[in-house]
Amino acid sequence: MSQRSEFLHLLRAAAVAFALSACPGASTPPSGGDASMDTTPTCTSAQLLCGATCASVMTDSLNCGACGRRCADSERCMAGACQTVCPAGQQACTSGADGGQGGAVCALLSTDRNHCGTCGRRCGPGEVCSTGACQTSCAMGLETCAAMDGTRACANVSLDPRNCGRCGNVCSPGETCDMGMCRTSCPAGQTACAPSGMDGGAGFCANLQEDRNNCGACGTACMAGQV
């Protein structure tokens, strides 16, 4: 075969290959799939992807510091750690000040016999804590109620979460007693949302700037793929 014939043969072969590659059925499907079908949310630098949800692990009480790390009802997630946050008018006392019976507790220092006036100051037998001092009787304006251990205790039923509105009416964890009624108490930056089916019928606190289930307003949930 002459060089001219060989050149024409190669030219025809190239033309056939080009024609085949232009056929609709000959194209190679993309390896990455259809990107438009991807519903995985894009999280910000301050969030982690926990399952299918972006979580702000520095403030999210359900994913505090890491995915799935849930704070107790009486705790809030602050700077990525679960911390006891007490309602207004109460003081967080350490476990040592509570006789070594558990973690931190919220105490009303004006009437708490175990934390009278300050954390860890316990009143003696027969004494009550009245206006922050151990006394033999309650001051005017306070109710005399029975404490958990059966002893007497003074209570301001307008403010006392253990005797809210009446002796023995205990508010739930995370609630405060306001004018004799138990109300959800939220830390700064969070909003008290009304009861819903999601939380078993209890009021709850939500960060409306970052909570996908309460985005901008209580009960406003983001759609799939949104943060």
PyMOL CGO cylinders between C-alpha atoms (Angstrom):
from pymol import cmd
from pymol.cgo import CYLINDER

trace = [
    CYLINDER, 0.00, 0.00, 0.00, 1.36, 3.42, -0.98, 0.3, 1, 1, 1, 1, 1, 1,
    CYLINDER, 1.36, 3.42, -0.98, 1.80, 6.18, 1.55, 0.3, 1, 1, 1, 1, 1, 1,
    CYLINDER, 1.80, 6.18, 1.55, -1.11, 8.10, -0.06, 0.3, 1, 1, 1, 1, 1, 1,
    CYLINDER, -1.11, 8.10, -0.06, -3.44, 5.08, 0.26, 0.3, 1, 1, 1, 1, 1, 1,
    CYLINDER, -3.44, 5.08, 0.26, -2.38, 4.50, 3.86, 0.3, 1, 1, 1, 1, 1, 1,
    CYLINDER, -2.38, 4.50, 3.86, -3.06, 8.14, 4.67, 0.3, 1, 1, 1, 1, 1, 1,
    CYLINDER, -3.06, 8.14, 4.67, -6.55, 7.99, 3.13, 0.3, 1, 1, 1, 1, 1, 1,
    CYLINDER, -6.55, 7.99, 3.13, -7.31, 4.79, 5.08, 0.3, 1, 1, 1, 1, 1, 1,
    CYLINDER, -7.31, 4.79, 5.08, -6.37, 6.43, 8.37, 0.3, 1, 1, 1, 1, 1, 1,
    CYLINDER, -6.37, 6.43, 8.37, -8.39, 9.52, 7.49, 0.3, 1, 1, 1, 1, 1, 1,
    CYLINDER, -8.39, 9.52, 7.49, -11.53, 7.42, 6.81, 0.3, 1, 1, 1, 1, 1, 1,
    CYLINDER, -11.53, 7.42, 6.81, -11.07, 5.52, 10.11, 0.3, 1, 1, 1, 1, 1, 1,
    CYLINDER, -11.07, 5.52, 10.11, -10.82, 8.80, 12.02, 0.3, 1, 1, 1, 1, 1, 1,
    CYLINDER, -10.82, 8.80, 12.02, -13.97, 10.10, 10.34, 0.3, 1, 1, 1, 1, 1, 1,
    CYLINDER, -13.97, 10.10, 10.34, -15.90, 6.96, 11.31, 0.3, 1, 1, 1, 1, 1, 1,
    CYLINDER, -15.90, 6.96, 11.31, -14.74, 7.20, 14.94, 0.3, 1, 1, 1, 1, 1, 1,
    CYLINDER, -14.74, 7.20, 14.94, -15.79, 10.85, 15.08, 0.3, 1, 1, 1, 1, 1, 1,
    CYLINDER, -15.79, 10.85, 15.08, -19.22, 10.03, 13.69, 0.3, 1, 1, 1, 1, 1, 1,
    CYLINDER, -19.22, 10.03, 13.69, -19.76, 7.30, 16.28, 0.3, 1, 1, 1, 1, 1, 1,
    CYLINDER, -19.76, 7.30, 16.28, -18.76, 9.57, 19.16, 0.3, 1, 1, 1, 1, 1, 1,
    CYLINDER, -18.76, 9.57, 19.16, -21.35, 12.13, 18.03, 0.3, 1, 1, 1, 1, 1, 1,
    CYLINDER, -21.35, 12.13, 18.03, -24.21, 9.59, 18.30, 0.3, 1, 1, 1, 1, 1, 1,
    CYLINDER, -24.21, 9.59, 18.30, -26.61, 10.26, 21.23, 0.3, 1, 1, 1, 1, 1, 1,
    CYLINDER, -26.61, 10.26, 21.23, -26.40, 6.67, 22.45, 0.3, 1, 1, 1, 1, 1, 1,
    CYLINDER, -26.40, 6.67, 22.45, -22.61, 6.66, 22.51, 0.3, 1, 1, 1, 1, 1, 1,
    CYLINDER, -22.61, 6.66, 22.51, -22.11, 9.32, 25.18, 0.3, 1, 1, 1, 1, 1, 1,
    CYLINDER, -22.11, 9.32, 25.18, -20.73, 8.27, 28.57, 0.3, 1, 1, 1, 1, 1, 1,
    CYLINDER, -20.73, 8.27, 28.57, -23.04, 8.97, 31.51, 0.3, 1, 1, 1, 1, 1, 1,
    CYLINDER, -23.04, 8.97, 31.51, -21.60, 11.30, 34.15, 0.3, 1, 1, 1, 1, 1, 1,
    CYLINDER, -21.60, 11.30, 34.15, -19.98, 9.46, 37.01, 0.3, 1, 1, 1, 1, 1, 1,
    CYLINDER, -19.98, 9.46, 37.01, -21.13, 11.82, 39.71, 0.3, 1, 1, 1, 1, 1, 1,
    CYLINDER, -21.13, 11.82, 39.71, -24.90, 11.42, 39.17, 0.3, 1, 1, 1, 1, 1, 1,
    CYLINDER, -24.90, 11.42, 39.17, -27.42, 14.23, 39.08, 0.3, 1, 1, 1, 1, 1, 1,
    CYLINDER, -27.42, 14.23, 39.08, -26.17, 16.93, 41.44, 0.3, 1, 1, 1, 1, 1, 1,
    CYLINDER, -26.17, 16.93, 41.44, -29.60, 18.58, 41.39, 0.3, 1, 1, 1, 1, 1, 1,
    CYLINDER, -29.60, 18.58, 41.39, -31.02, 15.60, 43.35, 0.3, 1, 1, 1, 1, 1, 1,
    CYLINDER, -31.02, 15.60, 43.35, -28.59, 16.01, 46.26, 0.3, 1, 1, 1, 1, 1, 1,
    CYLINDER, -28.59, 16.01, 46.26, -30.59, 17.21, 49.31, 0.3, 1, 1, 1, 1, 1, 1,
    CYLINDER, -30.59, 17.21, 49.31, -27.70, 17.13, 51.79, 0.3, 1, 1, 1, 1, 1, 1,
    CYLINDER, -27.70, 17.13, 51.79, -27.67, 20.53, 53.56, 0.3, 1, 1, 1, 1, 1, 1,
    CYLINDER, -27.67, 20.53, 53.56, -24.57, 22.70, 53.41, 0.3, 1, 1, 1, 1, 1, 1,
    CYLINDER, -24.57, 22.70, 53.41, -23.59, 23.55, 56.97, 0.3, 1, 1, 1, 1, 1, 1,
    CYLINDER, -23.59, 23.55, 56.97, -21.85, 26.72, 58.08, 0.3, 1, 1, 1, 1, 1, 1,
    CYLINDER, -21.85, 26.72, 58.08, -18.40, 26.71, 59.67, 0.3, 1, 1, 1, 1, 1, 1,
    CYLINDER, -18.40, 26.71, 59.67, -20.02, 26.83, 63.12, 0.3, 1, 1, 1, 1, 1, 1,
    CYLINDER, -20.02, 26.83, 63.12, -22.20, 23.76, 62.45, 0.3, 1, 1, 1, 1, 1, 1,
    CYLINDER, -22.20, 23.76, 62.45, -21.77, 20.00, 62.12, 0.3, 1, 1, 1, 1, 1, 1,
    CYLINDER, -21.77, 20.00, 62.12, -23.79, 17.69, 59.91, 0.3, 1, 1, 1, 1, 1, 1,
    CYLINDER, -23.79, 17.69, 59.91, -25.61, 15.41, 62.35, 0.3, 1, 1, 1, 1, 1, 1,
    CYLINDER, -25.61, 15.41, 62.35, -27.52, 12.88, 60.30, 0.3, 1, 1, 1, 1, 1, 1,
    CYLINDER, -27.52, 12.88, 60.30, -29.45, 15.00, 57.80, 0.3, 1, 1, 1, 1, 1, 1,
    CYLINDER, -29.45, 15.00, 57.80, -29.47, 18.14, 59.95, 0.3, 1, 1, 1, 1, 1, 1,
    CYLINDER, -29.47, 18.14, 59.95, -26.96, 20.94, 60.50, 0.3, 1, 1, 1, 1, 1, 1,
    CYLINDER, -26.96, 20.94, 60.50, -26.47, 21.43, 64.24, 0.3, 1, 1, 1, 1, 1, 1,
    CYLINDER, -26.47, 21.43, 64.24, -24.87, 24.39, 66.00, 0.3, 1, 1, 1, 1, 1, 1,
    CYLINDER, -24.87, 24.39, 66.00, -22.90, 22.29, 68.46, 0.3, 1, 1, 1, 1, 1, 1,
    CYLINDER, -22.90, 22.29, 68.46, -21.85, 25.30, 70.52, 0.3, 1, 1, 1, 1, 1, 1,
    CYLINDER, -21.85, 25.30, 70.52, -25.46, 26.05, 71.53, 0.3, 1, 1, 1, 1, 1, 1,
    CYLINDER, -25.46, 26.05, 71.53, -27.61, 23.05, 70.52, 0.3, 1, 1, 1, 1, 1, 1,
    CYLINDER, -27.61, 23.05, 70.52, -28.76, 21.21, 73.67, 0.3, 1, 1, 1, 1, 1, 1,
    CYLINDER, -28.76, 21.21, 73.67, -29.47, 18.08, 71.59, 0.3, 1, 1, 1, 1, 1, 1,
    CYLINDER, -29.47, 18.08, 71.59, -25.97, 18.06, 70.02, 0.3, 1, 1, 1, 1, 1, 1,
    CYLINDER, -25.97, 18.06, 70.02, -23.80, 19.86, 72.54, 0.3, 1, 1, 1, 1, 1, 1,
    CYLINDER, -23.80, 19.86, 72.54, -20.13, 19.83, 71.51, 0.3, 1, 1, 1, 1, 1, 1,
    CYLINDER, -20.13, 19.83, 71.51, -20.72, 16.75, 69.33, 0.3, 1, 1, 1, 1, 1, 1,
    CYLINDER, -20.72, 16.75, 69.33, -23.56, 15.04, 67.46, 0.3, 1, 1, 1, 1, 1, 1,
    CYLINDER, -23.56, 15.04, 67.46, -25.95, 13.21, 69.77, 0.3, 1, 1, 1, 1, 1, 1,
    CYLINDER, -25.95, 13.21, 69.77, -24.63, 14.65, 73.04, 0.3, 1, 1, 1, 1, 1, 1,
    CYLINDER, -24.63, 14.65, 73.04, -27.82, 15.75, 74.80, 0.3, 1, 1, 1, 1, 1, 1,
    CYLINDER, -27.82, 15.75, 74.80, -27.94, 18.03, 77.83, 0.3, 1, 1, 1, 1, 1, 1,
    CYLINDER, -27.94, 18.03, 77.83, -30.18, 17.29, 80.80, 0.3, 1, 1, 1, 1, 1, 1,
    CYLINDER, -30.18, 17.29, 80.80, -33.50, 19.11, 81.16, 0.3, 1, 1, 1, 1, 1, 1,
    CYLINDER, -33.50, 19.11, 81.16, -32.02, 21.50, 83.72, 0.3, 1, 1, 1, 1, 1, 1,
    CYLINDER, -32.02, 21.50, 83.72, -28.97, 22.23, 81.55, 0.3, 1, 1, 1, 1, 1, 1,
    CYLINDER, -28.97, 22.23, 81.55, -28.29, 24.40, 78.52, 0.3, 1, 1, 1, 1, 1, 1,
    CYLINDER, -28.29, 24.40, 78.52, -25.53, 24.09, 75.92, 0.3, 1, 1, 1, 1, 1, 1,
    CYLINDER, -25.53, 24.09, 75.92, -23.10, 26.98, 76.31, 0.3, 1, 1, 1, 1, 1, 1,
    CYLINDER, -23.10, 26.98, 76.31, -19.82, 27.15, 74.39, 0.3, 1, 1, 1, 1, 1, 1,
    CYLINDER, -19.82, 27.15, 74.39, -20.16, 23.46, 73.48, 0.3, 1, 1, 1, 1, 1, 1,
    CYLINDER, -20.16, 23.46, 73.48, -20.61, 22.23, 77.07, 0.3, 1, 1, 1, 1, 1, 1,
    CYLINDER, -20.61, 22.23, 77.07, -23.73, 21.34, 79.08, 0.3, 1, 1, 1, 1, 1, 1,
    CYLINDER, -23.73, 21.34, 79.08, -24.09, 23.73, 82.01, 0.3, 1, 1, 1, 1, 1, 1,
    CYLINDER, -24.09, 23.73, 82.01, -26.71, 24.19, 84.69, 0.3, 1, 1, 1, 1, 1, 1,
    CYLINDER, -26.71, 24.19, 84.69, -28.61, 27.40, 83.97, 0.3, 1, 1, 1, 1, 1, 1,
    CYLINDER, -28.61, 27.40, 83.97, -30.95, 28.54, 86.71, 0.3, 1, 1, 1, 1, 1, 1,
    CYLINDER, -30.95, 28.54, 86.71, -34.12, 30.58, 86.25, 0.3, 1, 1, 1, 1, 1, 1,
    CYLINDER, -34.12, 30.58, 86.25, -34.11, 34.18, 87.38, 0.3, 1, 1, 1, 1, 1, 1,
    CYLINDER, -34.11, 34.18, 87.38, -33.93, 34.51, 91.16, 0.3, 1, 1, 1, 1, 1, 1,
    CYLINDER, -33.93, 34.51, 91.16, -32.18, 31.18, 91.70, 0.3, 1, 1, 1, 1, 1, 1,
    CYLINDER, -32.18, 31.18, 91.70, -28.51, 30.36, 92.25, 0.3, 1, 1, 1, 1, 1, 1,
    CYLINDER, -28.51, 30.36, 92.25, -26.54, 27.41, 90.83, 0.3, 1, 1, 1, 1, 1, 1,
    CYLINDER, -26.54, 27.41, 90.83, -24.92, 25.61, 93.77, 0.3, 1, 1, 1, 1, 1, 1,
    CYLINDER, -24.92, 25.61, 93.77, -22.29, 22.92, 93.27, 0.3, 1, 1, 1, 1, 1, 1,
    CYLINDER, -22.29, 22.92, 93.27, -22.74, 19.29, 94.22, 0.3, 1, 1, 1, 1, 1, 1,
    CYLINDER, -22.74, 19.29, 94.22, -20.34, 19.77, 97.15, 0.3, 1, 1, 1, 1, 1, 1,
    CYLINDER, -20.34, 19.77, 97.15, -22.63, 22.43, 98.53, 0.3, 1, 1, 1, 1, 1, 1,
    CYLINDER, -22.63, 22.43, 98.53, -25.57, 20.04, 98.17, 0.3, 1, 1, 1, 1, 1, 1,
    CYLINDER, -25.57, 20.04, 98.17, -24.10, 17.45, 100.49, 0.3, 1, 1, 1, 1, 1, 1,
    CYLINDER, -24.10, 17.45, 100.49, -22.56, 15.44, 97.67, 0.3, 1, 1, 1, 1, 1, 1,
    CYLINDER, -22.56, 15.44, 97.67, -25.93, 14.19, 96.42, 0.3, 1, 1, 1, 1, 1, 1,
    CYLINDER, -25.93, 14.19, 96.42, -25.46, 14.83, 92.71, 0.3, 1, 1, 1, 1, 1, 1,
    CYLINDER, -25.46, 14.83, 92.71, -24.65, 17.55, 90.24, 0.3, 1, 1, 1, 1, 1, 1,
    CYLINDER, -24.65, 17.55, 90.24, -25.27, 21.25, 90.41, 0.3, 1, 1, 1, 1, 1, 1,
    CYLINDER, -25.27, 21.25, 90.41, -28.69, 22.34, 91.65, 0.3, 1, 1, 1, 1, 1, 1,
    CYLINDER, -28.69, 22.34, 91.65, -30.65, 25.57, 91.42, 0.3, 1, 1, 1, 1, 1, 1,
    CYLINDER, -30.65, 25.57, 91.42, -31.48, 27.01, 94.85, 0.3, 1, 1, 1, 1, 1, 1,
    CYLINDER, -31.48, 27.01, 94.85, -33.68, 29.85, 96.07, 0.3, 1, 1, 1, 1, 1, 1,
    CYLINDER, -33.68, 29.85, 96.07, -31.26, 31.22, 98.66, 0.3, 1, 1, 1, 1, 1, 1,
    CYLINDER, -31.26, 31.22, 98.66, -33.94, 33.19, 100.51, 0.3, 1, 1, 1, 1, 1, 1,
    CYLINDER, -33.94, 33.19, 100.51, -35.83, 30.06, 101.68, 0.3, 1, 1, 1, 1, 1, 1,
    CYLINDER, -35.83, 30.06, 101.68, -33.74, 26.94, 100.91, 0.3, 1, 1, 1, 1, 1, 1,
    CYLINDER, -33.74, 26.94, 100.91, -32.75, 25.20, 104.18, 0.3, 1, 1, 1, 1, 1, 1,
    CYLINDER, -32.75, 25.20, 104.18, -29.74, 23.54, 102.49, 0.3, 1, 1, 1, 1, 1, 1,
    CYLINDER, -29.74, 23.54, 102.49, -28.53, 26.77, 100.87, 0.3, 1, 1, 1, 1, 1, 1,
    CYLINDER, -28.53, 26.77, 100.87, -29.74, 29.52, 103.18, 0.3, 1, 1, 1, 1, 1, 1,
    CYLINDER, -29.74, 29.52, 103.18, -28.40, 32.90, 102.10, 0.3, 1, 1, 1, 1, 1, 1,
    CYLINDER, -28.40, 32.90, 102.10, -25.48, 31.24, 100.31, 0.3, 1, 1, 1, 1, 1, 1,
    CYLINDER, -25.48, 31.24, 100.31, -24.68, 27.87, 98.75, 0.3, 1, 1, 1, 1, 1, 1,
    CYLINDER, -24.68, 27.87, 98.75, -23.98, 25.16, 101.33, 0.3, 1, 1, 1, 1, 1, 1,
    CYLINDER, -23.98, 25.16, 101.33, -25.26, 26.93, 104.45, 0.3, 1, 1, 1, 1, 1, 1,
    CYLINDER, -25.26, 26.93, 104.45, -27.61, 24.42, 106.09, 0.3, 1, 1, 1, 1, 1, 1,
    CYLINDER, -27.61, 24.42, 106.09, -30.09, 25.34, 108.79, 0.3, 1, 1, 1, 1, 1, 1,
    CYLINDER, -30.09, 25.34, 108.79, -30.12, 23.31, 111.97, 0.3, 1, 1, 1, 1, 1, 1,
    CYLINDER, -30.12, 23.31, 111.97, -32.86, 21.00, 113.31, 0.3, 1, 1, 1, 1, 1, 1,
    CYLINDER, -32.86, 21.00, 113.31, -36.09, 22.89, 113.93, 0.3, 1, 1, 1, 1, 1, 1,
    CYLINDER, -36.09, 22.89, 113.93, -34.94, 25.90, 111.94, 0.3, 1, 1, 1, 1, 1, 1,
    CYLINDER, -34.94, 25.90, 111.94, -36.26, 27.29, 108.69, 0.3, 1, 1, 1, 1, 1, 1,
    CYLINDER, -36.26, 27.29, 108.69, -34.61, 29.52, 106.13, 0.3, 1, 1, 1, 1, 1, 1,
    CYLINDER, -34.61, 29.52, 106.13, -36.45, 32.84, 106.13, 0.3, 1, 1, 1, 1, 1, 1,
    CYLINDER, -36.45, 32.84, 106.13, -35.27, 35.78, 104.01, 0.3, 1, 1, 1, 1, 1, 1,
    CYLINDER, -35.27, 35.78, 104.01, -31.83, 34.18, 103.67, 0.3, 1, 1, 1, 1, 1, 1,
    CYLINDER, -31.83, 34.18, 103.67, -31.24, 33.53, 107.38, 0.3, 1, 1, 1, 1, 1, 1,
    CYLINDER, -31.24, 33.53, 107.38, -31.85, 30.49, 109.59, 0.3, 1, 1, 1, 1, 1, 1,
    CYLINDER, -31.85, 30.49, 109.59, -34.76, 31.29, 111.93, 0.3, 1, 1, 1, 1, 1, 1,
    CYLINDER, -34.76, 31.29, 111.93, -37.25, 29.48, 114.15, 0.3, 1, 1, 1, 1, 1, 1,
    CYLINDER, -37.25, 29.48, 114.15, -40.27, 30.70, 112.18, 0.3, 1, 1, 1, 1, 1, 1,
    CYLINDER, -40.27, 30.70, 112.18, -41.10, 32.14, 108.79, 0.3, 1, 1, 1, 1, 1, 1,
    CYLINDER, -41.10, 32.14, 108.79, -41.28, 35.87, 108.24, 0.3, 1, 1, 1, 1, 1, 1,
    CYLINDER, -41.28, 35.87, 108.24, -44.57, 37.59, 107.51, 0.3, 1, 1, 1, 1, 1, 1,
    CYLINDER, -44.57, 37.59, 107.51, -45.64, 37.05, 103.89, 0.3, 1, 1, 1, 1, 1, 1,
    CYLINDER, -45.64, 37.05, 103.89, -44.08, 33.57, 103.63, 0.3, 1, 1, 1, 1, 1, 1,
    CYLINDER, -44.08, 33.57, 103.63, -45.95, 30.29, 103.79, 0.3, 1, 1, 1, 1, 1, 1,
    CYLINDER, -45.95, 30.29, 103.79, -44.83, 27.47, 106.10, 0.3, 1, 1, 1, 1, 1, 1,
    CYLINDER, -44.83, 27.47, 106.10, -44.66, 24.33, 103.95, 0.3, 1, 1, 1, 1, 1, 1,
    CYLINDER, -44.66, 24.33, 103.95, -43.39, 20.81, 104.49, 0.3, 1, 1, 1, 1, 1, 1,
    CYLINDER, -43.39, 20.81, 104.49, -39.97, 20.16, 102.94, 0.3, 1, 1, 1, 1, 1, 1,
    CYLINDER, -39.97, 20.16, 102.94, -39.04, 17.00, 101.03, 0.3, 1, 1, 1, 1, 1, 1,
    CYLINDER, -39.04, 17.00, 101.03, -37.57, 15.47, 104.20, 0.3, 1, 1, 1, 1, 1, 1,
    CYLINDER, -37.57, 15.47, 104.20, -40.69, 16.23, 106.22, 0.3, 1, 1, 1, 1, 1, 1,
    CYLINDER, -40.69, 16.23, 106.22, -39.28, 19.27, 108.03, 0.3, 1, 1, 1, 1, 1, 1,
    CYLINDER, -39.28, 19.27, 108.03, -40.77, 22.76, 107.90, 0.3, 1, 1, 1, 1, 1, 1,
    CYLINDER, -40.77, 22.76, 107.90, -39.73, 25.15, 105.17, 0.3, 1, 1, 1, 1, 1, 1,
    CYLINDER, -39.73, 25.15, 105.17, -40.58, 28.73, 104.34, 0.3, 1, 1, 1, 1, 1, 1,
    CYLINDER, -40.58, 28.73, 104.34, -41.86, 29.48, 100.86, 0.3, 1, 1, 1, 1, 1, 1,
    CYLINDER, -41.86, 29.48, 100.86, -42.73, 32.51, 98.81, 0.3, 1, 1, 1, 1, 1, 1,
    CYLINDER, -42.73, 32.51, 98.81, -45.42, 30.82, 96.74, 0.3, 1, 1, 1, 1, 1, 1,
    CYLINDER, -45.42, 30.82, 96.74, -45.20, 33.59, 94.14, 0.3, 1, 1, 1, 1, 1, 1,
    CYLINDER, -45.20, 33.59, 94.14, -41.57, 32.74, 93.34, 0.3, 1, 1, 1, 1, 1, 1,
    CYLINDER, -41.57, 32.74, 93.34, -40.66, 29.33, 94.81, 0.3, 1, 1, 1, 1, 1, 1,
    CYLINDER, -40.66, 29.33, 94.81, -40.43, 26.64, 92.08, 0.3, 1, 1, 1, 1, 1, 1,
    CYLINDER, -40.43, 26.64, 92.08, -40.89, 23.92, 94.73, 0.3, 1, 1, 1, 1, 1, 1,
    CYLINDER, -40.89, 23.92, 94.73, -44.03, 25.56, 96.09, 0.3, 1, 1, 1, 1, 1, 1,
    CYLINDER, -44.03, 25.56, 96.09, -45.40, 27.52, 93.17, 0.3, 1, 1, 1, 1, 1, 1,
    CYLINDER, -45.40, 27.52, 93.17, -48.81, 28.99, 93.89, 0.3, 1, 1, 1, 1, 1, 1,
    CYLINDER, -48.81, 28.99, 93.89, -49.27, 26.59, 96.82, 0.3, 1, 1, 1, 1, 1, 1,
    CYLINDER, -49.27, 26.59, 96.82, -47.20, 24.29, 99.02, 0.3, 1, 1, 1, 1, 1, 1,
    CYLINDER, -47.20, 24.29, 99.02, -45.91, 21.20, 97.22, 0.3, 1, 1, 1, 1, 1, 1,
    CYLINDER, -45.91, 21.20, 97.22, -46.55, 22.40, 93.66, 0.3, 1, 1, 1, 1, 1, 1,
    CYLINDER, -46.55, 22.40, 93.66, -43.15, 21.71, 92.03, 0.3, 1, 1, 1, 1, 1, 1,
    CYLINDER, -43.15, 21.71, 92.03, -42.29, 23.26, 88.65, 0.3, 1, 1, 1, 1, 1, 1,
    CYLINDER, -42.29, 23.26, 88.65, -40.69, 21.07, 85.99, 0.3, 1, 1, 1, 1, 1, 1,
    CYLINDER, -40.69, 21.07, 85.99, -36.93, 21.31, 85.24, 0.3, 1, 1, 1, 1, 1, 1,
    CYLINDER, -36.93, 21.31, 85.24, -36.21, 24.43, 83.19, 0.3, 1, 1, 1, 1, 1, 1,
    CYLINDER, -36.21, 24.43, 83.19, -39.24, 26.26, 84.55, 0.3, 1, 1, 1, 1, 1, 1,
    CYLINDER, -39.24, 26.26, 84.55, -39.43, 29.17, 86.97, 0.3, 1, 1, 1, 1, 1, 1,
    CYLINDER, -39.43, 29.17, 86.97, -42.22, 30.26, 89.27, 0.3, 1, 1, 1, 1, 1, 1,
    CYLINDER, -42.22, 30.26, 89.27, -43.60, 33.61, 88.16, 0.3, 1, 1, 1, 1, 1, 1,
    CYLINDER, -43.60, 33.61, 88.16, -46.51, 35.14, 90.08, 0.3, 1, 1, 1, 1, 1, 1,
    CYLINDER, -46.51, 35.14, 90.08, -47.48, 31.70, 91.35, 0.3, 1, 1, 1, 1, 1, 1,
    CYLINDER, -47.48, 31.70, 91.35, -47.42, 30.00, 87.93, 0.3, 1, 1, 1, 1, 1, 1,
    CYLINDER, -47.42, 30.00, 87.93, -44.78, 27.69, 86.44, 0.3, 1, 1, 1, 1, 1, 1,
    CYLINDER, -44.78, 27.69, 86.44, -43.37, 29.12, 83.20, 0.3, 1, 1, 1, 1, 1, 1,
    CYLINDER, -43.37, 29.12, 83.20, -40.58, 28.06, 80.85, 0.3, 1, 1, 1, 1, 1, 1,
    CYLINDER, -40.58, 28.06, 80.85, -37.42, 30.00, 81.63, 0.3, 1, 1, 1, 1, 1, 1,
    CYLINDER, -37.42, 30.00, 81.63, -34.89, 30.41, 78.80, 0.3, 1, 1, 1, 1, 1, 1,
    CYLINDER, -34.89, 30.41, 78.80, -31.30, 31.67, 78.84, 0.3, 1, 1, 1, 1, 1, 1,
    CYLINDER, -31.30, 31.67, 78.84, -30.28, 34.80, 76.92, 0.3, 1, 1, 1, 1, 1, 1,
    CYLINDER, -30.28, 34.80, 76.92, -30.52, 34.35, 73.15, 0.3, 1, 1, 1, 1, 1, 1,
    CYLINDER, -30.52, 34.35, 73.15, -33.30, 31.75, 73.30, 0.3, 1, 1, 1, 1, 1, 1,
    CYLINDER, -33.30, 31.75, 73.30, -37.08, 32.05, 73.10, 0.3, 1, 1, 1, 1, 1, 1,
    CYLINDER, -37.08, 32.05, 73.10, -39.71, 30.16, 75.10, 0.3, 1, 1, 1, 1, 1, 1,
    CYLINDER, -39.71, 30.16, 75.10, -41.93, 28.26, 72.66, 0.3, 1, 1, 1, 1, 1, 1,
    CYLINDER, -41.93, 28.26, 72.66, -45.37, 26.92, 73.49, 0.3, 1, 1, 1, 1, 1, 1,
    CYLINDER, -45.37, 26.92, 73.49, -45.97, 23.17, 73.95, 0.3, 1, 1, 1, 1, 1, 1,
    CYLINDER, -45.97, 23.17, 73.95, -46.06, 21.06, 70.80, 0.3, 1, 1, 1, 1, 1, 1,
    CYLINDER, -46.06, 21.06, 70.80, -46.32, 17.40, 69.86, 0.3, 1, 1, 1, 1, 1, 1,
    CYLINDER, -46.32, 17.40, 69.86, -42.55, 17.27, 69.20, 0.3, 1, 1, 1, 1, 1, 1,
    CYLINDER, -42.55, 17.27, 69.20, -41.54, 17.71, 72.84, 0.3, 1, 1, 1, 1, 1, 1,
    CYLINDER, -41.54, 17.71, 72.84, -44.19, 15.67, 74.62, 0.3, 1, 1, 1, 1, 1, 1,
    CYLINDER, -44.19, 15.67, 74.62, -46.38, 18.61, 75.54, 0.3, 1, 1, 1, 1, 1, 1,
    CYLINDER, -46.38, 18.61, 75.54, -43.88, 20.69, 77.53, 0.3, 1, 1, 1, 1, 1, 1,
    CYLINDER, -43.88, 20.69, 77.53, -42.74, 24.20, 76.77, 0.3, 1, 1, 1, 1, 1, 1,
    CYLINDER, -42.74, 24.20, 76.77, -39.21, 24.47, 75.43, 0.3, 1, 1, 1, 1, 1, 1,
    CYLINDER, -39.21, 24.47, 75.43, -36.45, 26.96, 74.63, 0.3, 1, 1, 1, 1, 1, 1,
    CYLINDER, -36.45, 26.96, 74.63, -35.28, 27.50, 71.05, 0.3, 1, 1, 1, 1, 1, 1,
    CYLINDER, -35.28, 27.50, 71.05, -32.60, 29.55, 69.32, 0.3, 1, 1, 1, 1, 1, 1,
    CYLINDER, -32.60, 29.55, 69.32, -34.68, 31.03, 66.49, 0.3, 1, 1, 1, 1, 1, 1,
    CYLINDER, -34.68, 31.03, 66.49, -31.54, 32.03, 64.59, 0.3, 1, 1, 1, 1, 1, 1,
    CYLINDER, -31.54, 32.03, 64.59, -30.16, 28.48, 64.29, 0.3, 1, 1, 1, 1, 1, 1,
    CYLINDER, -30.16, 28.48, 64.29, -32.90, 25.94, 65.11, 0.3, 1, 1, 1, 1, 1, 1,
    CYLINDER, -32.90, 25.94, 65.11, -34.15, 24.20, 61.92, 0.3, 1, 1, 1, 1, 1, 1,
    CYLINDER, -34.15, 24.20, 61.92, -37.40, 23.23, 63.64, 0.3, 1, 1, 1, 1, 1, 1,
    CYLINDER, -37.40, 23.23, 63.64, -38.03, 26.77, 64.89, 0.3, 1, 1, 1, 1, 1, 1,
    CYLINDER, -38.03, 26.77, 64.89, -36.45, 29.00, 62.26, 0.3, 1, 1, 1, 1, 1, 1,
    CYLINDER, -36.45, 29.00, 62.26, -37.27, 32.66, 62.83, 0.3, 1, 1, 1, 1, 1, 1,
    CYLINDER, -37.27, 32.66, 62.83, -40.40, 31.73, 64.79, 0.3, 1, 1, 1, 1, 1, 1,
    CYLINDER, -40.40, 31.73, 64.79, -41.58, 28.89, 67.04, 0.3, 1, 1, 1, 1, 1, 1,
    CYLINDER, -41.58, 28.89, 67.04, -42.81, 25.94, 64.97, 0.3, 1, 1, 1, 1, 1, 1,
    CYLINDER, -42.81, 25.94, 64.97, -41.40, 27.15, 61.62, 0.3, 1, 1, 1, 1, 1, 1,
    CYLINDER, -41.40, 27.15, 61.62, -39.39, 24.19, 60.27, 0.3, 1, 1, 1, 1, 1, 1,
    CYLINDER, -39.39, 24.19, 60.27, -36.90, 24.32, 57.39, 0.3, 1, 1, 1, 1, 1, 1,
    CYLINDER, -36.90, 24.32, 57.39, -37.52, 22.11, 54.36, 0.3, 1, 1, 1, 1, 1, 1,
    CYLINDER, -37.52, 22.11, 54.36, -35.24, 19.19, 53.44, 0.3, 1, 1, 1, 1, 1, 1,
    CYLINDER, -35.24, 19.19, 53.44, -31.85, 20.43, 52.28, 0.3, 1, 1, 1, 1, 1, 1,
    CYLINDER, -31.85, 20.43, 52.28, -32.25, 23.79, 54.00, 0.3, 1, 1, 1, 1, 1, 1,
    CYLINDER, -32.25, 23.79, 54.00, -30.48, 25.07, 57.10, 0.3, 1, 1, 1, 1, 1, 1,
]
cmd.load_cgo(trace, "trace")
